[in-house]
């Protein structure tokens, strides 16, 4: 079980009503798209309900006043439940 799923189930136990039901529905595979939409309105849940990627290291070029011939980036991604990890 993924950390995200455990967190959603934990949060559902502490929430009430529709929020609790939505958290449980999102923890399932596949997640309920309507529950995802409702929870996405809350900024606290929106970020964990999306696959997010960030470039953590960048390098390129050989001089500050020249276009680089090559560049590299290290990109870290956190995948939302039920999404594949294709490159």
CORPE-V909825 format. One record per backbone hydrogen bond with DSSP energy under -1.0 kcal/mol. CO is the residue of the C=O (numbers start at 1). NH is the residue of the N-H. Records with the same first field share a line. If there is no record, write none. Layout:
# CORPE-V909825
CO = NH / NH
This chain:
# CORPE-V909825
2 = 6
3 = 7
4 = 8
5 = 9
6 = 10
7 = 11
8 = 12
9 = 13
11 = 15
16 = 20
17 = 21
18 = 22
19 = 23
20 = 24
21 = 25
22 = 26
23 = 27
25 = 32
32 = 36
33 = 37
34 = 38
35 = 39
36 = 40
38 = 41
39 = 42
42 = 45 / 46
43 = 47
45 = 49
52 = 78
54 = 76
57 = 74
59 = 72
63 = 66
70 = 61
72 = 59
74 = 56 / 57
76 = 54
78 = 52
80 = 83
